[in-house]
Structures are given as structure tokens and as C-alpha cells.
Amino acid sequence: METVVIAGLGLIGGSLARNIQLHKRVHLIGVDQRQSTLEYALQHSIIDEASSSFREAASKADIILLAAPVSISVELLDELDHMDLKKEVLVSDVSSVKGPIFRKAASLSSGKVTFVGGHPMAGSHKHGIEASKAHLFENAIYVLTPVQQANESDIERVKNLLDGTKSTFVTLTAEEHDEMTGVVSHFPHLIASALVQQAKKWETKHSFLPKLAAGGFRDITRIASSNPGMWQDIFFQNKEKMAVLLDDWIQEMQDFRKLLLEDQEKAILGYLEEAKQYRDGLEPRKKGAIPGYHDLYVDITDQPGAMQKVLTIVADAGLSIVNIQILELREGLTGVLRLSFSEQKIQLKAKGVLEVFGYEVKIEE
């Protein structure tokens, strides 16, 4: 029986551990610096053995998954390179920035360590092992970035260990990965945080502003609520790509500002239509770089208890809602209730249940 070590039992590491326990016969050792995390993982049978010492756990490993922040994963890989290992070990990671750890992996001097980088492109707006789920990566893209020393059998071993995730595996270079995730994941997080900072500054002039921001503004800035420490690490580890994207964005905004000041109405309409067409052409309902919700739109009438009836139907069906918002409900008129779910299958079940009760329900295409 192979021994698998997962270093870092947060959302991603914990979810991988749950999935591997569910689908593979291995001895799973969890490494974390938080004693409470290790105790939780043992109590819930997420791991078979707990350790606060990476060196001790790694000495027993056949496969190691580094699920710590990027900078720490680089340090762990360096530590592994200087260990007197008794057997060969295959190492992968889950870092959302590949450049730094890939460069370290490519320079390994130990002949007993082989590295196949990985990045499961799925997550949650929650963090910590308590939020971990065995099915977190289902239908997600799982990027692999093997170093030159790794062969096809090494890549297949990683895929085999993780095939229970039901992810779609894609092989990219570290450069390709960091550029693309910079565009569709890292930079949007920065923009969301910048929008929130702008609103915070304008609040000094308009104290009522937070009330207006409770609707669509909260939706487009959801990702600004993600773990600040994690994103600080990501930004610095991918700072060269971020700097390029910032230059692009500044130029984009300057060009748009010029269109506005010159009253270029047709050009602005074309700009917006082009953006809409591209956005609408993106693959729907698939997990991507940014964690998303699966929304359901329910027409409700302006009557006492109308919203409660909808929520009761969904709750009685055993379906969990992660977010609720009334988009429009004026006196005497029909309004729209938006229910958000963590998974598509829950969303579809809720749609079916509500339709049985005669509700008009829509899923955004």
C-alpha cells in the first residue's frame, strides 16, 4: 500500500484528502502546523495519520502533495531536496502560480525526487478544512505542469491518484499556466478589491452608498472576500505577469476614457457589444479559475410569506442555499428572487422542485 502525504490541510488539501480516502486504498498522512486542523482531520477520518513534521512524514512517502501557500511549498520542496531519502518520491503541488515552484523543481539535485506540478482550478469562498469537500473538483480543470525530468508514467501516477476527483486534466507549461490564470483569476481578484476600495473612499462623501452597494455590487466583488493572506502571496509570486496585466488595464481604461470624453457613442456601443458577445460565448456552468455560484431566478408575487414559501420548498427538499437576494419586488408587482447554490446538480434539483409547485423558474444561460 502506497503512502501519500498531503502537506497543508486547508480547503484544497483537505478536499484532496477526502477524495483520495474515498476512492483509493492508500495510507494517508496529513501534515499541518495547526494542531486543531490535524485533530479535526483525524476525527472525521480525512487522514489516517497526523504529523506536524514535514520531514518526518516525507521520509515515509511514496507520493507527496504540497497544498501549502506558494512560498511555503517552495520551501518544502527545497527541504525535500536536502533530505536523505530512502526511496524515490513523486511530488506534486496545488499552487495557483507555477513559476517559482517550477523553477525550484527544475533545479532539484536529488535523484530521488520527481516533480509534476498541479493546479486544481476550483475552490470556494470559504476556507479551512471545515469547508473541504470530496467532490470539490468535479468537472473542474486540473492543470499539470511536469518538469523536463518527469516522464509520462509519472504524469499518469498523478492522474491515477486523483482520478476520483472527476477533473479534466490538461498539461501546460508553467509560463502558459501563469499567464492564463493571471488573466482570468489573479487579475480579477485585484480588480474586485480595487472596486471595493473605491467604494470605501466614496463612502466618506455619500454615507448611504453601502445601502446601494448591497445588490449587484456585492455580486461582482464577491471574490474580494477571499483570504487576503493567500492572495498577497499569489500576487507577489506572479508579480511580473500582474505588472503586465496592470499596464494593459491602465491603457484599456485610458482608451475608454478618451471615447467617453470625445462622445464616441458608436464606438462605446461596439465596445460593450463585443464584450457581451465574448462573455456570452464562454462555456456555461463549468468550473473555472474563479469559484462561482449556480443561480436560480424565481418569480414571486408581492404577498405576505411569498419568499418564505419558496425557501420552505427548497429546504424541505433537503437542498442547501448559499446566497439569497431579492432583485426586484415593488408593491403589487411580481418580483424576482435569486437563489444561489454551490453546485449545478443542487441548482437543477431546486429548479425541478419549484416547477412542480407551479413557480416560474429560470437559469441564466
C-alpha positions in Angstrom: 0.0 0.0 0.0 1.4 3.4 -1.0 1.9 6.2 1.5 0.6 9.6 0.4 1.5 12.7 2.3 -0.5 15.9 2.0 1.3 19.0 3.3 -1.3 21.6 4.2 -4.9 20.6 5.2 -6.8 23.7 4.2 -9.7 23.8 1.7 -7.7 22.3 -1.2 -5.5 19.9 0.7 -8.5 18.8 2.9 -10.7 18.2 -0.2 -8.0 16.2 -1.9 -7.5 14.1 1.2 -11.3 13.4 1.4 -11.4 12.5 -2.2 -8.3 10.2 -2.1 -9.7 8.5 1.1 -13.0 7.9 -0.7 -11.5 6.4 -3.9 -8.0 4.9 -3.2 -6.5 2.4 -0.9 -3.5 4.3 0.5 -2.1 5.3 3.8 -2.7 9.0 4.0 -0.6 11.2 6.2 -1.7 14.8 6.8 0.8 17.5 7.7 -0.2 20.8 9.1 1.1 23.3 11.7 -2.3 23.8 13.3 -3.0 21.1 15.9 -6.7 21.8 15.7 -6.7 21.1 12.0 -4.9 17.8 12.5 -7.4 16.8 15.2 -10.4 17.7 13.0 -8.9 15.6 10.1 -8.4 12.6 12.3 -11.8 12.8 14.0 -13.5 13.0 10.6 -11.4 10.2 9.1 -10.0 12.6 6.4 -6.5 11.2 7.1 -5.1 8.0 8.6 -2.1 9.7 10.4 -1.3 13.2 11.5 2.0 14.9 11.7 3.3 18.4 12.4 6.7 17.5 10.9 7.0 17.6 7.1 10.4 16.0 7.3 9.2 13.0 9.3 6.1 12.5 7.1 8.1 12.9 3.9 10.6 10.2 4.9 7.7 7.7 4.7 6.1 8.9 1.5 5.7 7.4 -2.0 3.8 10.5 -3.2 3.7 14.0 -1.7 1.1 16.7 -2.5 2.2 20.2 -1.4 -1.0 22.1 -0.6 0.5 25.0 1.3 0.8 28.6 0.1 3.2 29.0 -2.9 6.1 30.4 -0.9 5.9 27.7 1.7 5.6 25.0 -0.9 8.8 26.2 -2.5 10.5 26.0 0.9 9.2 22.5 1.5 10.4 21.3 -1.9 13.8 22.8 -1.1 13.8 20.9 2.3 12.9 17.7 0.5 15.8 18.2 -1.9 18.2 18.2 1.0 16.8 15.1 2.8 18.5 11.7 2.8 15.5 9.9 1.3 15.5 6.1 1.4 13.2 5.7 -1.6 12.1 7.6 -4.6 9.2 10.0 -4.2 6.8 11.7 -6.6 5.9 15.2 -5.7 3.0 17.4 -6.9 1.5 20.7 -5.7 -1.7 22.7 -6.0 -0.2 26.2 -6.4 -2.1 28.7 -8.5 1.3 30.2 -9.5 3.6 27.7 -11.1 6.7 29.8 -11.9 8.5 29.9 -8.6 7.9 26.3 -7.6 8.6 25.1 -11.2 12.0 26.8 -11.2 12.8 25.2 -7.8 11.6 21.7 -9.1 13.7 22.0 -12.3 16.8 22.6 -10.2 16.4 19.7 -7.8 19.7 17.9 -7.2 18.2 14.8 -5.5 17.9 11.9 -7.9 15.1 10.5 -5.8 12.6 13.4 -6.2 10.4 13.7 -9.3 8.0 16.7 -9.7 4.8 17.0 -11.6 3.2 20.3 -10.8 -0.6 20.6 -10.4 -3.3 23.2 -10.0 -7.0 22.1 -9.5 -8.9 25.1 -10.7 -11.8 25.0 -8.3 -12.3 26.4 -4.9 -14.8 28.0 -2.6 -15.5 31.4 -1.0 -14.9 29.6 2.3 -11.6 28.3 3.6 -10.2 25.8 6.0 -10.5 22.1 6.4 -14.1 22.5 7.7 -15.1 23.7 4.2 -13.4 20.8 2.4 -15.4 18.5 0.2 -14.5 15.3 -1.6 -16.4 16.4 -4.7 -14.9 20.0 -4.8 -13.0 19.3 -8.1 -15.7 17.5 -10.0 -15.8 18.8 -13.6 -13.0 21.3 -12.8 -9.9 21.8 -15.0 -6.9 20.3 -13.3 -3.7 21.7 -14.8 -0.5 19.6 -14.7 2.9 21.2 -15.3 5.6 18.4 -15.3 9.3 19.3 -15.3 11.5 18.0 -18.0 12.8 15.2 -15.8 9.3 13.7 -15.4 8.2 11.1 -17.8 4.7 10.0 -19.0 4.4 7.3 -16.3 5.0 10.0 -13.6 2.2 12.1 -15.0 -0.1 9.0 -15.1 0.6 8.2 -11.5 -0.6 11.7 -10.5 -3.7 11.3 -12.7 -4.4 7.9 -11.3 -4.2 9.1 -7.7 -6.6 11.9 -8.5 -8.9 10.3 -11.0 -11.6 10.1 -8.3 -11.9 13.9 -8.4 -13.5 13.6 -11.9 -11.5 16.6 -13.0 -10.4 17.3 -16.6 -6.6 17.1 -16.8 -4.7 19.5 -19.0 -1.0 19.7 -19.4 0.6 23.2 -19.8 3.9 24.8 -19.3 4.4 26.9 -16.2 4.6 30.0 -18.4 1.3 29.3 -20.1 -0.4 28.5 -16.8 0.7 31.7 -15.0 -0.2 33.9 -17.9 -3.7 32.4 -18.3 -4.5 32.2 -14.6 -3.2 35.8 -14.3 -5.8 37.0 -16.8 -8.9 35.0 -15.6 -8.2 34.6 -11.9 -5.4 36.7 -10.3 -6.2 40.0 -12.0 -10.0 39.8 -11.5 -9.3 39.4 -7.7 -7.2 42.6 -7.8 -9.9 44.5 -9.8 -12.6 43.3 -7.3 -10.5 44.6 -4.4 -9.9 47.9 -6.2 -13.6 48.4 -6.8 -14.3 47.8 -3.1 -11.5 50.3 -2.1 -13.0 52.9 -4.5 -16.5 52.5 -2.9 -15.0 52.8 0.5 -13.4 56.1 -0.4 -16.6 57.5 -1.9 -18.5 56.5 1.3 -16.9 59.4 3.0 -18.9 61.7 0.7 -22.1 59.6 0.4 -22.9 57.7 3.7 -25.8 56.0 2.0 -23.6 54.3 -0.6 -23.2 50.9 1.3 -27.0 50.5 1.0 -26.9 50.9 -2.7 -23.9 48.5 -3.0 -25.9 45.7 -1.4 -27.1 44.3 -4.7 -25.2 43.9 -7.9 -22.0 45.5 -6.5 -21.8 42.7 -3.9 -22.1 40.1 -6.7 -19.3 41.5 -8.9 -17.0 41.9 -5.9 -17.6 38.6 -4.2 -14.1 37.4 -4.8 -12.7 40.3 -2.8 -13.9 38.4 0.3 -11.3 35.7 -0.4 -8.4 35.0 2.0 -6.2 38.2 1.9 -3.0 36.4 3.1 -3.3 33.8 0.3 -3.9 36.5 -2.4 -1.0 38.6 -1.2 1.3 35.6 -1.7 -0.2 34.9 -5.1 0.2 38.5 -6.3 3.9 38.6 -5.2 4.7 35.1 -6.7 3.2 36.2 -10.0 4.2 39.8 -9.9 5.8 40.0 -13.3 2.6 38.8 -15.0 0.5 41.1 -12.8 2.6 44.1 -13.7 2.0 43.4 -17.4 -1.8 43.0 -16.9 -1.9 46.2 -14.9 -0.2 48.1 -17.7 -2.8 46.6 -20.1 -5.7 47.5 -17.9 -4.5 51.1 -17.4 -4.2 51.5 -21.1 -7.6 50.0 -21.6 -9.2 52.4 -19.2 -7.4 55.4 -20.7 -8.7 54.4 -24.2 -12.2 54.1 -22.8 -11.9 57.4 -21.0 -11.0 59.0 -24.3 -14.0 57.5 -26.0 -16.2 59.0 -23.3 -14.8 62.5 -23.3 -14.9 62.6 -27.2 -18.6 61.4 -27.1 -17.8 58.4 -29.3 -21.2 56.8 -28.7 -21.0 54.2 -31.6 -17.5 53.2 -30.5 -18.6 52.7 -26.9 -21.7 50.7 -28.0 -19.4 48.5 -30.1 -17.0 48.0 -27.2 -19.9 46.9 -24.9 -21.4 44.6 -27.6 -18.1 43.0 -28.3 -17.6 42.3 -24.5 -21.1 40.9 -24.3 -20.6 38.6 -27.2 -17.3 37.3 -25.9 -18.7 36.8 -22.3 -21.8 35.1 -23.6 -19.6 32.7 -25.7 -17.8 31.4 -22.7 -18.6 27.8 -21.7 -21.5 27.9 -19.3 -21.8 26.1 -16.0 -18.3 24.8 -15.9 -15.8 25.3 -13.0 -13.1 27.8 -13.9 -10.4 29.7 -12.2 -12.8 31.7 -10.0 -15.2 29.9 -7.7 -18.7 30.6 -8.8 -22.3 30.1 -7.7 -25.1 28.4 -9.7 -28.0 30.9 -9.6 -31.7 30.2 -10.0 -34.2 33.1 -10.7 -37.7 32.6 -9.2 -40.7 34.9 -9.9 -42.6 35.7 -6.8 -45.6 37.9 -6.1 -45.9 40.7 -3.6 -47.8 38.8 -0.9 -47.1 38.1 2.7 -44.9 35.0 3.1 -44.2 34.7 -0.7 -40.4 34.4 -0.2 -40.8 32.1 2.8 -42.8 29.7 0.8 -40.1 29.3 -1.8 -37.4 28.8 0.8 -39.5 26.3 2.7 -40.0 24.2 -0.5 -36.3 24.2 -1.2 -35.4 23.4 2.4 -38.0 20.5 2.6 -36.3 19.0 -0.4 -33.0 18.9 1.6 -31.3 21.5 -0.7 -28.8 24.0 0.7 -28.9 27.6 -0.4 -25.6 29.6 -0.1 -27.0 33.1 -1.0 -30.4 34.8 -1.3 -31.2 38.1 -3.0 -34.4 40.0 -4.0 -33.6 41.6 -7.3 -36.9 43.4 -7.7 -40.1 43.5 -5.7 -42.3 46.6 -5.7 -45.8 46.9 -4.1 -48.4 45.0 -6.1 -45.9 43.7 -8.7 -44.1 40.4 -9.4 -40.5 40.3 -8.3 -37.5 38.1 -8.8 -35.8 36.1 -6.1 -32.3 34.9 -6.9 -31.2 31.7 -5.1 -27.5 30.7 -5.3 -26.3 27.1 -4.9 -22.8 25.7 -4.6 -23.3 23.0 -7.3 -25.1 22.7 -10.5 -26.8 19.4 -9.5 -28.4 21.2 -6.5 -29.4 24.1 -8.7 -31.2 21.7 -11.1 -32.9 19.8 -8.3 -34.2 23.1 -6.9 -35.5 24.1 -10.3 -37.4 20.9 -10.7 -38.9 21.0 -7.2 -40.1 24.6 -7.6 -41.6 24.0 -11.0 -43.6 21.1 -9.6 -45.2 23.7 -7.2 -46.0 25.9 -10.2 -43.2 28.5 -9.9 -41.7 30.1 -13.0 -38.0 29.4 -12.7 -35.1 30.4 -14.9 -31.5 29.5 -15.1 -29.1 32.0 -16.6 -27.7 30.8 -19.9 
